[in-house]
């Protein structure tokens, strides 16, 4: 499970009208697994935070574009 | 009087954006953690830092905002180019 991305294989039917998408992916950012943010978490520097989109490394989620998510499960 | 978009201009804007983003993050954090004194101290610290950066920027390049939130020089120029999306 690399880089917060998970994969699944949708059902492909012989009667599908369009070419099948064999493997689909979805992002699972860290906030899904953190019920409540604890205090005094480590922080990025302001410039890093502005660039990465969050002040807290624990919540950083590198949302890769769908096109280059060819990881295990991609055939 | 068009202003000159020099390196100092972009450096100040970049700093201002970074500090503003930290303030946004801290505000959202403090909305759910009202008793976190360390975060409140950091929030106040960055609030003052933002005032300083904005003051330096506005003294050199004109007002950032209007409606009394930024001092205005003569002539009245907050509605002149360049706008934020143009720089």
Backbone of each chain as nested JSON, in Angstrom:
{
  "chains": [
    {"id": "A", "residues": [
      {"number": 1, "name": "UNK", "atoms": {"N": [0.869, -1.169, 0.0], "CA": [0.0, 0.0, 0.0], "C": [0.916, 1.231, 0.0]}},
      {"number": 2, "name": "UNK", "atoms": {"N": [1.317, 1.625, -1.192], "CA": [2.323, 2.677, -1.226], "C": [1.637, 4.014, -1.398]}},
      {"number": 3, "name": "UNK", "atoms": {"N": [2.115, 5.029, -0.704], "CA": [1.71, 6.389, -1.028], "C": [0.214, 6.595, -0.908]}},
      {"number": 4, "name": "UNK", "atoms": {"N": [-0.386, 5.974, 0.098], "CA": [-1.79, 6.247, 0.415], "C": [-2.737, 5.964, -0.747]}},
      {"number": 5, "name": "UNK", "atoms": {"N": [-2.346, 5.087, -1.663], "CA": [-3.269, 4.779, -2.767], "C": [-3.65, 3.312, -2.66]}},
      {"number": 6, "name": "UNK", "atoms": {"N": [-4.945, 3.038, -2.853], "CA": [-5.381, 1.638, -2.843], "C": [-6.017, 1.308, -4.18]}},
      {"number": 7, "name": "UNK", "atoms": {"N": [-6.048, 0.005, -4.463], "CA": [-6.498, -0.414, -5.797], "C": [-7.61, -1.442, -5.66]}},
      {"number": 8, "name": "UNK", "atoms": {"N": [-8.457, -1.5, -6.69], "CA": [-9.442, -2.583, -6.736], "C": [-9.732, -2.896, -8.198]}},
      {"number": 9, "name": "UNK", "atoms": {"N": [-10.224, -4.102, -8.388], "CA": [-10.505, -4.534, -9.766], "C": [-12.02, -4.57, -9.949]}},
      {"number": 10, "name": "UNK", "atoms": {"N": [-12.603, -3.655, -10.723], "CA": [-14.05, -3.715, -10.937], "C": [-14.434, -4.934, -11.765]}},
      {"number": 11, "name": "UNK", "atoms": {"N": [-15.691, -5.321, -11.653], "CA": [-16.189, -6.442, -12.444], "C": [-16.257, -6.012, -13.908]}},
      {"number": 12, "name": "UNK", "atoms": {"N": [-15.744, -6.859, -14.812], "CA": [-15.786, -6.543, -16.249], "C": [-16.691, -7.558, -16.917]}},
      {"number": 13, "name": "UNK", "atoms": {"N": [-17.746, -7.031, -17.556], "CA": [-18.724, -7.944, -18.183], "C": [-18.499, -7.998, -19.685]}},
      {"number": 14, "name": "UNK", "atoms": {"N": [-18.72, -9.157, -20.296], "CA": [-18.586, -9.227, -21.752], "C": [-19.533, -8.265, -22.456]}},
      {"number": 15, "name": "UNK", "atoms": {"N": [-20.598, -7.829, -21.764], "CA": [-21.545, -6.928, -22.457], "C": [-21.195, -5.462, -22.171]}},
      {"number": 16, "name": "UNK", "atoms": {"N": [-20.023, -5.202, -21.569], "CA": [-19.663, -3.791, -21.301], "C": [-19.577, -3.033, -22.62]}},
      {"number": 17, "name": "UNK", "atoms": {"N": [-20.212, -1.853, -22.722], "CA": [-20.2, -1.116, -23.998], "C": [-18.837, -0.51, -24.292]}},
      {"number": 18, "name": "UNK", "atoms": {"N": [-18.049, -0.183, -23.233], "CA": [-16.793, 0.54, -23.472], "C": [-15.625, -0.365, -23.088]}},
      {"number": 19, "name": "UNK", "atoms": {"N": [-14.419, 0.002, -23.565], "CA": [-13.238, -0.795, -23.166], "C": [-13.107, -0.779, -21.638]}},
      {"number": 20, "name": "UNK", "atoms": {"N": [-12.784, -1.93, -21.037], "CA": [-12.793, -2.034, -19.566], "C": [-11.634, -1.31, -18.92]}},
      {"number": 21, "name": "UNK", "atoms": {"N": [-11.908, -0.773, -17.731], "CA": [-10.823, -0.251, -16.885], "C": [-10.533, -1.353, -15.88]}},
      {"number": 22, "name": "UNK", "atoms": {"N": [-9.404, -2.026, -16.045], "CA": [-9.2, -3.271, -15.28], "C": [-8.887, -2.984, -13.819]}},
      {"number": 23, "name": "UNK", "atoms": {"N": [-8.075, -1.959, -13.573], "CA": [-7.709, -1.669, -12.186], "C": [-8.04, -0.208, -11.895]}},
      {"number": 24, "name": "UNK", "atoms": {"N": [-8.754, 0.007, -10.826], "CA": [-9.056, 1.398, -10.466], "C": [-8.352, 1.715, -9.146]}},
      {"number": 25, "name": "UNK", "atoms": {"N": [-8.098, 3.011, -8.902], "CA": [-7.375, 3.365, -7.666], "C": [-8.101, 4.494, -6.958]}},
      {"number": 26, "name": "UNK", "atoms": {"N": [-7.858, 4.595, -5.646], "CA": [-8.417, 5.724, -4.893], "C": [-7.433, 6.102, -3.799]}},
      {"number": 27, "name": "UNK", "atoms": {"N": [-7.489, 7.38, -3.41], "CA": [-6.507, 7.874, -2.442], "C": [-7.075, 7.73, -1.035]}},
      {"number": 28, "name": "UNK", "atoms": {"N": [-6.218, 7.346, -0.093], "CA": [-6.668, 7.264, 1.31], "C": [-5.757, 8.157, 2.146]}},
      {"number": 29, "name": "UNK", "atoms": {"N": [-6.102, 9.443, 2.242], "CA": [-5.25, 10.372, 2.999], "C": [-5.26, 10.069, 4.483]}},
      {"number": 30, "name": "UNK", "atoms": {"N": [-4.264, 10.572, 5.218], "CA": [-4.111, 10.204, 6.629], "C": [-5.28, 10.61, 7.503]}},
      {"number": 31, "name": "UNK", "atoms": {"N": [-6.002, 11.671, 7.115], "CA": [-7.047, 12.104, 8.058], "C": [-8.162, 11.074, 8.194]}},
      {"number": 32, "name": "UNK", "atoms": {"N": [-8.195, 10.107, 7.255], "CA": [-9.212, 9.061, 7.393], "C": [-8.936, 8.194, 8.613]}},
      {"number": 33, "name": "UNK", "atoms": {"N": [-7.675, 8.165, 9.021], "CA": [-7.293, 7.227, 10.085], "C": [-6.982, 7.936, 11.391]}},
      {"number": 34, "name": "UNK", "atoms": {"N": [-7.208, 9.236, 11.44], "CA": [-6.891, 9.977, 12.667], "C": [-8.184, 10.573, 13.193]}},
      {"number": 35, "name": "UNK", "atoms": {"N": [-8.775, 10.01, 14.232], "CA": [-10.058, 10.526, 14.707], "C": [-9.962, 11.956, 15.216]}},
      {"number": 36, "name": "UNK", "atoms": {"N": [-8.919, 12.215, 16.042], "CA": [-8.807, 13.569, 16.578], "C": [-7.337, 13.945, 16.617]}},
      {"number": 37, "name": "UNK", "atoms": {"N": [-7.029, 15.138, 16.13], "CA": [-5.624, 15.538, 16.024], "C": [-5.064, 15.812, 17.405]}},
      {"number": 38, "name": "UNK", "atoms": {"N": [-3.956, 15.158, 17.785], "CA": [-3.38, 15.423, 19.111], "C": [-2.674, 16.766, 19.113]}},
      {"number": 39, "name": "UNK", "atoms": {"N": [-2.51, 17.402, 20.278], "CA": [-1.788, 18.675, 20.337], "C": [-0.293, 18.476, 20.156]}},
      {"number": 40, "name": "UNK", "atoms": {"N": [0.393, 19.594, 19.89], "CA": [1.865, 19.619, 19.806], "C": [2.417, 18.642, 18.788]}},
      {"number": 41, "name": "UNK", "atoms": {"N": [1.792, 18.639, 17.656], "CA": [2.326, 17.804, 16.566], "C": [3.498, 18.511, 15.903]}},
      {"number": 42, "name": "UNK", "atoms": {"N": [4.475, 17.763, 15.333], "CA": [5.548, 18.449, 14.591], "C": [4.954, 19.207, 13.411]}},
      {"number": 43, "name": "UNK", "atoms": {"N": [5.633, 20.311, 13.028], "CA": [5.088, 21.161, 11.972], "C": [6.122, 21.359, 10.868]}},
      {"number": 44, "name": "UNK", "atoms": {"N": [5.622, 21.642, 9.674], "CA": [6.507, 22.06, 8.581], "C": [6.914, 23.509, 8.799]}},
      {"number": 45, "name": "UNK", "atoms": {"N": [7.959, 23.966, 8.09], "CA": [8.258, 25.405, 8.102], "C": [7.168, 26.093, 7.267]}},
      {"number": 46, "name": "UNK", "atoms": {"N": [6.951, 27.405, 7.482], "CA": [5.885, 28.081, 6.728], "C": [5.984, 27.891, 5.222]}},
      {"number": 47, "name": "UNK", "atoms": {"N": [7.211, 27.989, 4.675], "CA": [7.322, 27.863, 3.22], "C": [6.994, 26.44, 2.766]}},
      {"number": 48, "name": "UNK", "atoms": {"N": [7.475, 25.444, 3.542], "CA": [7.136, 24.054, 3.201], "C": [5.634, 23.855, 3.297]}},
      {"number": 49, "name": "UNK", "atoms": {"N": [5.035, 24.392, 4.357], "CA": [3.602, 24.189, 4.566], "C": [2.818, 24.787, 3.409]}},
      {"number": 50, "name": "UNK", "atoms": {"N": [3.24, 25.978, 2.953], "CA": [2.536, 26.616, 1.832], "C": [2.639, 25.748, 0.589]}},
      {"number": 51, "name": "UNK", "atoms": {"N": [3.809, 25.133, 0.399], "CA": [4.037, 24.332, -0.804], "C": [3.276, 23.011, -0.722]}},
      {"number": 52, "name": "UNK", "atoms": {"N": [3.302, 22.384, 0.468], "CA": [2.742, 21.038, 0.59], "C": [1.261, 21.053, 0.94]}},
      {"number": 53, "name": "UNK", "atoms": {"N": [0.738, 22.186, 1.334], "CA": [-0.703, 22.269, 1.539], "C": [-1.169, 21.906, 2.929]}},
      {"number": 54, "name": "UNK", "atoms": {"N": [-0.202, 21.661, 3.846], "CA": [-0.633, 21.418, 5.219], "C": [0.5, 21.778, 6.161]}},
      {"number": 55, "name": "UNK", "atoms": {"N": [0.136, 22.14, 7.39], "CA": [1.152, 22.545, 8.357], "C": [1.743, 21.316, 9.046]}},
      {"number": 56, "name": "UNK", "atoms": {"N": [1.033, 20.174, 8.969], "CA": [1.441, 19.005, 9.749], "C": [1.869, 17.855, 8.841]}},
      {"number": 57, "name": "UNK", "atoms": {"N": [3.158, 17.412, 9.015], "CA": [3.63, 16.301, 8.176], "C": [2.731, 15.075, 8.274]}},
      {"number": 58, "name": "UNK", "atoms": {"N": [2.142, 14.861, 9.45], "CA": [1.338, 13.64, 9.624], "C": [0.109, 13.679, 8.732]}},
      {"number": 59, "name": "UNK", "atoms": {"N": [-0.332, 14.851, 8.297], "CA": [-1.551, 14.94, 7.491], "C": [-1.254, 15.148, 6.017]}},
      {"number": 60, "name": "UNK", "atoms": {"N": [0.029, 15.122, 5.667], "CA": [0.388, 15.408, 4.265], "C": [-0.088, 14.278, 3.362]}},
      {"number": 61, "name": "UNK", "atoms": {"N": [-0.697, 14.63, 2.243], "CA": [-1.177, 13.599, 1.328], "C": [-0.767, 13.946, -0.096]}},
      {"number": 62, "name": "UNK", "atoms": {"N": [0.241, 13.251, -0.644], "CA": [0.701, 13.541, -2.007], "C": [-0.276, 12.935, -2.994]}},
      {"number": 63, "name": "UNK", "atoms": {"N": [-1.238, 13.723, -3.434], "CA": [-2.282, 13.19, -4.295], "C": [-1.725, 13.08, -5.716]}},
      {"number": 64, "name": "UNK", "atoms": {"N": [-1.221, 11.866, -6.031], "CA": [-0.683, 11.672, -7.389], "C": [-1.825, 11.766, -8.393]}},
      {"number": 65, "name": "UNK", "atoms": {"N": [-1.517, 12.273, -9.592], "CA": [-2.594, 12.28, -10.598], "C": [-2.867, 10.835, -10.991]}},
      {"number": 66, "name": "UNK", "atoms": {"N": [-4.097, 10.589, -11.405], "CA": [-4.522, 9.204, -11.651], "C": [-3.632, 8.569, -12.723]}},
      {"number": 67, "name": "UNK", "atoms": {"N": [-3.091, 9.404, -13.627], "CA": [-2.401, 8.796, -14.772], "C": [-1.13, 8.097, -14.299]}},
      {"number": 68, "name": "UNK", "atoms": {"N": [-0.401, 8.646, -13.277], "CA": [0.844, 7.931, -12.959], "C": [0.732, 7.187, -11.64]}},
      {"number": 69, "name": "UNK", "atoms": {"N": [-0.407, 6.486, -11.46], "CA": [-0.543, 5.646, -10.261], "C": [-0.341, 4.201, -10.65]}},
      {"number": 70, "name": "UNK", "atoms": {"N": [0.679, 3.895, -11.461], "CA": [0.778, 2.498, -11.916], "C": [1.546, 1.716, -10.861]}},
      {"number": 71, "name": "UNK", "atoms": {"N": [0.828, 1.214, -9.898], "CA": [1.515, 0.466, -8.846], "C": [1.091, -0.995, -8.891]}},
      {"number": 72, "name": "UNK", "atoms": {"N": [1.357, -1.756, -7.833], "CA": [0.975, -3.189, -7.847], "C": [-0.529, -3.246, -8.12]}},
      {"number": 73, "name": "UNK", "atoms": {"N": [-0.93, -4.263, -8.866], "CA": [-2.346, -4.303, -9.164], "C": [-2.625, -3.721, -10.533]}},
      {"number": 74, "name": "UNK", "atoms": {"N": [-1.664, -2.995, -11.057], "CA": [-1.857, -2.472, -12.418], "C": [-1.353, -3.538, -13.382]}},
      {"number": 75, "name": "UNK", "atoms": {"N": [-2.187, -3.948, -14.322], "CA": [-1.611, -4.982, -15.212], "C": [-1.556, -4.483, -16.642]}}
    ]},
    {"id": "B", "residues": [
      {"number": 1, "name": "UNK", "atoms": {"N": [0.966, 55.65, -10.604], "CA": [2.386, 55.326, -10.538], "C": [2.47, 53.778, -10.473]}},
      {"number": 2, "name": "UNK", "atoms": {"N": [2.87, 53.197, -11.596], "CA": [2.966, 51.739, -11.595], "C": [4.135, 51.337, -10.708]}},
      {"number": 3, "name": "UNK", "atoms": {"N": [3.962, 50.262, -9.992], "CA": [5.047, 49.818, -9.108], "C": [5.95, 48.871, -9.888]}},
      {"number": 4, "name": "UNK", "atoms": {"N": [7.176, 48.743, -9.402], "CA": [8.135, 47.868, -10.083], "C": [8.078, 46.508, -9.406]}},
      {"number": 5, "name": "UNK", "atoms": {"N": [7.841, 45.45, -10.171], "CA": [7.741, 44.105, -9.581], "C": [9.143, 43.527, -9.492]}},
      {"number": 6, "name": "UNK", "atoms": {"N": [9.879, 43.917, -8.448], "CA": [11.251, 43.419, -8.334], "C": [11.296, 42.191, -7.43]}},
      {"number": 7, "name": "UNK", "atoms": {"N": [12.497, 41.682, -7.194], "CA": [12.613, 40.452, -6.389], "C": [12.061, 40.674, -4.995]}},
      {"number": 8, "name": "UNK", "atoms": {"N": [12.304, 41.869, -4.471], "CA": [11.829, 42.168, -3.113], "C": [10.305, 42.031, -3.054]}},
      {"number": 9, "name": "UNK", "atoms": {"N": [9.645, 42.469, -4.126], "CA": [8.174, 42.407, -4.173], "C": [7.711, 40.954, -4.035]}},
      {"number": 10, "name": "UNK", "atoms": {"N": [8.34, 40.092, -4.837], "CA": [7.915, 38.677, -4.815], "C": [8.345, 38.001, -3.528]}},
      {"number": 11, "name": "UNK", "atoms": {"N": [9.489, 38.412, -2.99], "CA": [9.923, 37.793, -1.721], "C": [8.925, 38.129, -0.617]}},
      {"number": 12, "name": "UNK", "atoms": {"N": [8.531, 39.399, -0.559], "CA": [7.586, 39.809, 0.488], "C": [6.244, 39.111, 0.311]}},
      {"number": 13, "name": "UNK", "atoms": {"N": [5.79, 39.006, -0.933], "CA": [4.496, 38.354, -1.163], "C": [4.563, 36.883, -0.78]}},
      {"number": 14, "name": "UNK", "atoms": {"N": [5.693, 36.249, -1.108], "CA": [5.842, 34.821, -0.784], "C": [5.825, 34.625, 0.725]}},
      {"number": 15, "name": "UNK", "atoms": {"N": [6.537, 35.507, 1.419], "CA": [6.559, 35.428, 2.888], "C": [5.156, 35.639, 3.447]}},
      {"number": 16, "name": "UNK", "atoms": {"N": [4.465, 36.634, 2.882], "CA": [3.125, 36.954, 3.378], "C": [2.187, 35.77, 3.175]}},
      {"number": 17, "name": "UNK", "atoms": {"N": [2.299, 35.129, 2.005], "CA": [1.437, 33.967, 1.727], "C": [1.748, 32.843, 2.702]}},
      {"number": 18, "name": "UNK", "atoms": {"N": [3.035, 32.61, 2.986], "CA": [3.404, 31.51, 3.878], "C": [2.852, 31.776, 5.277]}},
      {"number": 19, "name": "UNK", "atoms": {"N": [3.016, 32.996, 5.752], "CA": [2.535, 33.319, 7.1], "C": [1.017, 33.259, 7.139]}},
      {"number": 20, "name": "UNK", "atoms": {"N": [0.371, 33.744, 6.081], "CA": [-1.095, 33.681, 6.044], "C": [-1.567, 32.241, 6.068]}},
      {"number": 21, "name": "UNK", "atoms": {"N": [-0.86, 31.352, 5.351], "CA": [-1.286, 29.952, 5.317], "C": [-1.136, 29.331, 6.697]}},
      {"number": 22, "name": "UNK", "atoms": {"N": [-0.038, 29.635, 7.378], "CA": [0.146, 29.099, 8.73], "C": [-0.989, 29.589, 9.622]}},
      {"number": 23, "name": "UNK", "atoms": {"N": [-1.381, 30.859, 9.443], "CA": [-2.473, 31.391, 10.264], "C": [-3.783, 30.688, 9.952]}},
      {"number": 24, "name": "UNK", "atoms": {"N": [-4.007, 30.373, 8.685], "CA": [-5.233, 29.645, 8.329], "C": [-5.224, 28.28, 8.999]}},
      {"number": 25, "name": "UNK", "atoms": {"N": [-4.099, 27.582, 8.892], "CA": [-4.019, 26.236, 9.48], "C": [-4.221, 26.303, 10.984]}},
      {"number": 26, "name": "UNK", "atoms": {"N": [-3.597, 27.28, 11.627], "CA": [-3.718, 27.379, 13.083], "C": [-5.144, 27.737, 13.472]}},
      {"number": 27, "name": "UNK", "atoms": {"N": [-5.783, 28.591, 12.665], "CA": [-7.176, 28.943, 12.974], "C": [-8.052, 27.705, 12.939]}},
      {"number": 28, "name": "UNK", "atoms": {"N": [-7.896, 26.911, 11.865], "CA": [-8.717, 25.695, 11.747], "C": [-8.413, 24.747, 12.897]}},
      {"number": 29, "name": "UNK", "atoms": {"N": [-7.122, 24.654, 13.27], "CA": [-6.756, 23.751, 14.37], "C": [-7.373, 24.237, 15.67]}},
      {"number": 30, "name": "UNK", "atoms": {"N": [-7.291, 25.544, 15.91], "CA": [-7.771, 26.092, 17.181], "C": [-9.288, 26.054, 17.285]}},
      {"number": 31, "name": "UNK", "atoms": {"N": [-9.972, 26.008, 16.119], "CA": [-11.429, 25.876, 16.183], "C": [-11.828, 24.6, 16.915]}},
      {"number": 32, "name": "UNK", "atoms": {"N": [-10.996, 23.577, 16.796], "CA": [-11.344, 22.29, 17.434], "C": [-10.487, 22.045, 18.665]}},
      {"number": 33, "name": "UNK", "atoms": {"N": [-9.526, 22.917, 18.937], "CA": [-8.677, 22.71, 20.119], "C": [-8.562, 24.035, 20.873]}},
      {"number": 34, "name": "UNK", "atoms": {"N": [-9.671, 24.508, 21.445], "CA": [-9.644, 25.865, 22.008], "C": [-8.711, 26.047, 23.189]}},
      {"number": 35, "name": "UNK", "atoms": {"N": [-8.299, 24.95, 23.826], "CA": [-7.492, 25.118, 25.042], "C": [-6.004, 24.909, 24.803]}},
      {"number": 36, "name": "UNK", "atoms": {"N": [-5.602, 24.81, 23.53], "CA": [-4.19, 24.516, 23.255], "C": [-3.397, 25.823, 23.344]}},
      {"number": 37, "name": "UNK", "atoms": {"N": [-2.837, 26.1, 24.518], "CA": [-2.194, 27.404, 24.733], "C": [-0.966, 27.574, 23.835]}},
      {"number": 38, "name": "UNK", "atoms": {"N": [-0.261, 26.469, 23.578], "CA": [0.939, 26.6, 22.734], "C": [0.539, 27.078, 21.339]}},
      {"number": 39, "name": "UNK", "atoms": {"N": [-0.547, 26.498, 20.828], "CA": [-0.982, 26.879, 19.476], "C": [-1.492, 28.316, 19.475]}},
      {"number": 40, "name": "UNK", "atoms": {"N": [-2.141, 28.721, 20.552], "CA": [-2.64, 30.105, 20.616], "C": [-1.467, 31.075, 20.65]}},
      {"number": 41, "name": "UNK", "atoms": {"N": [-0.422, 30.696, 21.391], "CA": [0.76, 31.569, 21.434], "C": [1.378, 31.668, 20.045]}},
      {"number": 42, "name": "UNK", "atoms": {"N": [1.439, 30.537, 19.354], "CA": [2.002, 30.557, 18.003], "C": [1.134, 31.392, 17.08]}},
      {"number": 43, "name": "UNK", "atoms": {"N": [-0.183, 31.263, 17.246], "CA": [-1.116, 32.023, 16.407], "C": [-0.877, 33.52, 16.596]}},
      {"number": 44, "name": "UNK", "atoms": {"N": [-0.752, 33.952, 17.863], "CA": [-0.534, 35.38, 18.116], "C": [0.807, 35.842, 17.575]}},
      {"number": 45, "name": "UNK", "atoms": {"N": [1.803, 34.969, 17.719], "CA": [3.125, 35.318, 17.225], "C": [3.085, 35.534, 15.708]}},
      {"number": 46, "name": "UNK", "atoms": {"N": [2.428, 34.596, 15.003], "CA": [2.364, 34.738, 13.547], "C": [1.472, 35.889, 13.147]}},
      {"number": 47, "name": "UNK", "atoms": {"N": [0.478, 36.2, 13.992], "CA": [-0.375, 37.35, 13.677], "C": [0.435, 38.626, 13.679]}},
      {"number": 48, "name": "UNK", "atoms": {"N": [1.296, 38.782, 14.695], "CA": [2.139, 39.981, 14.737], "C": [3.13, 39.985, 13.584]}},
      {"number": 49, "name": "UNK", "atoms": {"N": [3.683, 38.798, 13.276], "CA": [4.638, 38.715, 12.166], "C": [3.965, 39.152, 10.871]}},
      {"number": 50, "name": "UNK", "atoms": {"N": [2.713, 38.73, 10.69], "CA": [1.986, 39.111, 9.467], "C": [1.823, 40.622, 9.413]}},
      {"number": 51, "name": "UNK", "atoms": {"N": [1.521, 41.238, 10.556], "CA": [1.379, 42.707, 10.562], "C": [2.668, 43.349, 10.066]}},
      {"number": 52, "name": "UNK", "atoms": {"N": [3.799, 42.843, 10.563], "CA": [5.095, 43.46, 10.177], "C": [5.326, 43.324, 8.678]}},
      {"number": 53, "name": "UNK", "atoms": {"N": [5.117, 42.096, 8.178], "CA": [5.395, 41.874, 6.753], "C": [4.48, 42.74, 5.907]}},
      {"number": 54, "name": "UNK", "atoms": {"N": [3.192, 42.785, 6.295], "CA": [2.247, 43.587, 5.515], "C": [2.638, 45.057, 5.567]}},
      {"number": 55, "name": "UNK", "atoms": {"N": [3.111, 45.521, 6.752], "CA": [3.489, 46.932, 6.872], "C": [4.652, 47.238, 5.932]}},
      {"number": 56, "name": "UNK", "atoms": {"N": [5.646, 46.347, 5.901], "CA": [6.794, 46.574, 5.014], "C": [6.318, 46.598, 3.564]}},
      {"number": 57, "name": "UNK", "atoms": {"N": [5.478, 45.635, 3.196], "CA": [4.999, 45.56, 1.812], "C": [4.237, 46.825, 1.449]}},
      {"number": 58, "name": "UNK", "atoms": {"N": [3.324, 47.214, 2.33], "CA": [2.447, 48.34, 2.001], "C": [3.22, 49.653, 1.959]}},
      {"number": 59, "name": "UNK", "atoms": {"N": [4.292, 49.734, 2.764], "CA": [5.063, 50.987, 2.725], "C": [5.783, 51.098, 1.379]}},
      {"number": 60, "name": "UNK", "atoms": {"N": [6.117, 49.953, 0.791], "CA": [6.864, 50.02, -0.468], "C": [5.954, 49.938, -1.691]}},
      {"number": 61, "name": "UNK", "atoms": {"N": [4.898, 49.123, -1.628], "CA": [4.177, 48.827, -2.869], "C": [2.706, 49.205, -2.83]}},
      {"number": 62, "name": "UNK", "atoms": {"N": [2.264, 49.859, -1.774], "CA": [0.874, 50.276, -1.772], "C": [-0.013, 49.325, -0.99]}},
      {"number": 63, "name": "UNK", "atoms": {"N": [-1.276, 49.682, -0.854], "CA": [-2.181, 48.925, 0.006], "C": [-2.479, 47.522, -0.52]}},
      {"number": 64, "name": "UNK", "atoms": {"N": [-2.6, 46.572, 0.417], "CA": [-3.001, 45.21, 0.057], "C": [-4.519, 45.112, 0.025]}},
      {"number": 65, "name": "UNK", "atoms": {"N": [-5.146, 45.793, 0.97], "CA": [-6.608, 45.696, 1.055], "C": [-7.176, 47.113, 1.056]}},
      {"number": 66, "name": "UNK", "atoms": {"N": [-8.505, 47.187, 1.269], "CA": [-9.135, 48.5, 1.358], "C": [-10.088, 48.492, 2.547]}},
      {"number": 67, "name": "UNK", "atoms": {"N": [-11.06, 49.37, 2.517], "CA": [-12.064, 49.465, 3.569], "C": [-11.422, 49.611, 4.942]}},
      {"number": 68, "name": "UNK", "atoms": {"N": [-10.285, 50.364, 4.978], "CA": [-9.692, 50.658, 6.269], "C": [-8.724, 49.597, 6.745]}},
      {"number": 69, "name": "UNK", "atoms": {"N": [-8.566, 48.52, 5.98], "CA": [-7.667, 47.474, 6.465], "C": [-6.234, 47.695, 6.015]}},
      {"number": 70, "name": "UNK", "atoms": {"N": [-6.043, 48.706, 5.13], "CA": [-4.675, 49.029, 4.709], "C": [-4.557, 50.541, 4.622]}},
      {"number": 71, "name": "UNK", "atoms": {"N": [-3.401, 51.081, 5.078], "CA": [-3.229, 52.536, 4.954], "C": [-3.096, 52.901, 3.48]}},
      {"number": 72, "name": "UNK", "atoms": {"N": [-3.643, 54.046, 3.11], "CA": [-3.564, 54.408, 1.694], "C": [-2.666, 55.627, 1.522]}},
      {"number": 73, "name": "UNK", "atoms": {"N": [-1.862, 55.568, 0.46], "CA": [-1.035, 56.733, 0.155], "C": [-1.827, 57.675, -0.733]}},
      {"number": 74, "name": "UNK", "atoms": {"N": [-1.145, 58.642, -1.322], "CA": [-1.776, 59.554, -2.263], "C": [-1.094, 59.322, -3.609]}},
      {"number": 75, "name": "UNK", "atoms": {"N": [-1.78, 59.093, -4.725], "CA": [-3.234, 59.039, -4.856], "C": [-3.805, 57.727, -4.35]}},
      {"number": 76, "name": "UNK", "atoms": {"N": [-5.114, 57.667, -4.277], "CA": [-5.862, 56.464, -3.89], "C": [-5.565, 55.396, -4.925]}},
      {"number": 77, "name": "UNK", "atoms": {"N": [-5.03, 54.235, -4.48], "CA": [-4.525, 53.357, -5.536], "C": [-4.86, 51.884, -5.339]}},
      {"number": 78, "name": "UNK", "atoms": {"N": [-5.713, 51.543, -4.342], "CA": [-5.911, 50.109, -4.121], "C": [-6.581, 49.466, -5.333]}},
      {"number": 79, "name": "UNK", "atoms": {"N": [-7.313, 50.247, -6.141], "CA": [-8.016, 49.621, -7.265], "C": [-7.206, 49.708, -8.557]}},
      {"number": 80, "name": "UNK", "atoms": {"N": [-5.928, 50.085, -8.437], "CA": [-5.083, 50.149, -9.643], "C": [-4.468, 48.783, -9.917]}},
      {"number": 81, "name": "UNK", "atoms": {"N": [-4.006, 48.594, -11.136], "CA": [-3.24, 47.378, -11.459], "C": [-1.912, 47.476, -10.715]}},
      {"number": 82, "name": "UNK", "atoms": {"N": [-1.115, 46.41, -10.511], "CA": [-1.494, 45.033, -10.833], "C": [-2.341, 44.408, -9.726]}},
      {"number": 83, "name": "UNK", "atoms": {"N": [-3.236, 43.556, -10.136], "CA": [-4.056, 42.82, -9.183], "C": [-3.322, 41.527, -8.831]}},
      {"number": 84, "name": "UNK", "atoms": {"N": [-3.741, 40.871, -7.714], "CA": [-3.006, 39.685, -7.258], "C": [-2.867, 38.618, -8.326]}},
      {"number": 85, "name": "UNK", "atoms": {"N": [-3.88, 38.459, -9.173], "CA": [-3.792, 37.37, -10.157], "C": [-2.942, 37.777, -11.359]}},
      {"number": 86, "name": "UNK", "atoms": {"N": [-2.534, 39.09, -11.362], "CA": [-1.739, 39.526, -12.513], "C": [-0.247, 39.451, -12.234]}},
      {"number": 87, "name": "UNK", "atoms": {"N": [0.111, 39.404, -10.926], "CA": [1.56, 39.494, -10.666], "C": [2.237, 38.153, -10.83]}}
    ]}
  ]
}
